Amino acid sequence: MEKVYDGIGRCKCSFWFAVAHDVLGVIIIMIGVFGGLAIHDLFVYAGAIILFLSLIWWIFWYSGNIDVPPEDLEDDVCLQKVKNRGLTRVARRKPLSHLNILLFSPPALP
């Protein structure tokens, strides 16, 4: 049975970091626009940079909420089907004694 998540999804930390950066960026931009400060352009640029960096958190949140069915994960290393392991099972059963003879035998004298 699949777990049902609420409206935010399963990556709540990334979601709230993204929202916090968005709010902080907009507040800093508004201070730069309506604050009447001598360095207003610094606040506008800093707010825009913070808003841009919040996209990182939004990408983390979005990619963390992607649901992939287990059938699509069968090609991954950890979730291979057991019936596809026939060749590796045969290779593991073969003894490596012939390699020991070749590698560790004394050299032939002329």
Helices and strands as residue ranges (DSSP letters): H 12-34, H 40-64, G 70-73, G 82-85, H 86-93, H 97-104
